[in-house]
Amino acid sequence: MLRYYCLAVPQAIAQILLTQGAYTLLGIGDDQSGLRTVIHVAVMCVLFLLSYSIQERWVFAQHQSKENREVEK
């Protein structure tokens, strides 16, 4: 569970920084809610794929190795 939180907290911080950074770089104001939503969704999709890959290799790696040992027996 500690590994999951070690990934989740930086992911949340990255989401905030990337989203706000994109808004600032592209000059998107608060009144452009549709464009803000599109950027937010794009950032979240990229972070989801990255997080999934990290979870598969690191967060749940120990559990997978135990399962593989049981299958080999």
C-alpha positions as CSV (number, residue, x, y, z in Angstrom):
1,M,0.0,0.0,0.0
2,L,2.9,2.3,0.7
3,R,4.1,1.9,-2.9
4,Y,0.7,2.9,-4.2
5,Y,0.7,6.1,-2.1
6,C,4.3,6.9,-3.2
7,L,2.9,6.9,-6.8
8,A,-0.5,8.5,-6.1
9,V,0.7,11.6,-4.4
10,P,3.3,12.7,-7.0
11,Q,0.8,11.8,-9.7
12,A,-1.7,14.2,-8.2
13,I,0.9,16.9,-7.9
14,A,2.0,16.3,-11.6
15,Q,-1.6,16.5,-12.7
16,I,-2.1,19.9,-11.0
17,L,1.2,21.3,-12.3
18,L,0.8,20.0,-15.9
19,T,-2.8,21.2,-16.2
20,Q,-2.1,24.6,-14.8
21,G,1.1,24.9,-16.8
22,A,-0.8,24.1,-20.0
23,Y,-3.4,26.7,-19.2
24,T,-0.7,29.3,-18.6
25,L,1.4,28.4,-21.6
26,L,-1.6,28.4,-24.0
27,G,-3.1,31.5,-22.4
28,I,-6.4,29.8,-21.5
29,G,-8.6,31.8,-19.2
30,D,-11.3,30.7,-16.8
31,D,-14.0,31.6,-19.3
32,Q,-12.8,28.9,-21.7
33,S,-14.2,25.9,-19.8
34,G,-14.6,23.7,-22.9
35,L,-10.9,24.0,-23.8
36,R,-9.9,23.6,-20.2
37,T,-11.8,20.4,-20.0
38,V,-10.2,19.0,-23.1
39,I,-6.7,19.8,-21.8
40,H,-7.6,18.3,-18.4
41,V,-8.8,15.1,-20.0
42,A,-5.7,14.8,-22.1
43,V,-3.4,15.3,-19.1
44,M,-5.3,12.7,-17.1
45,C,-5.2,10.2,-19.9
46,V,-1.4,10.5,-20.3
47,L,-1.0,10.2,-16.5
48,F,-3.3,7.2,-16.4
49,L,-1.3,5.3,-18.9
50,L,2.0,6.2,-17.2
51,S,0.6,5.3,-13.8
52,Y,-0.8,2.0,-15.1
53,S,2.6,1.1,-16.5
54,I,4.4,2.0,-13.2
55,Q,1.8,0.1,-11.1
56,E,2.2,-3.0,-13.2
57,R,6.0,-3.0,-12.9
58,W,6.6,-1.6,-9.4
59,V,3.5,-1.3,-7.2
60,F,2.2,-4.8,-7.8
61,A,5.4,-6.5,-8.9
62,Q,5.8,-8.4,-5.6
63,H,2.3,-9.8,-5.9
64,Q,2.9,-11.0,-9.4
65,S,6.1,-12.8,-8.5
66,K,4.3,-14.7,-5.7
67,E,1.6,-15.8,-8.2
68,N,4.2,-16.9,-10.7
69,R,5.9,-19.0,-8.0
70,E,2.6,-20.7,-7.2
71,V,1.9,-21.5,-10.9
72,E,5.3,-23.1,-11.3
73,K,4.8,-25.5,-8.3
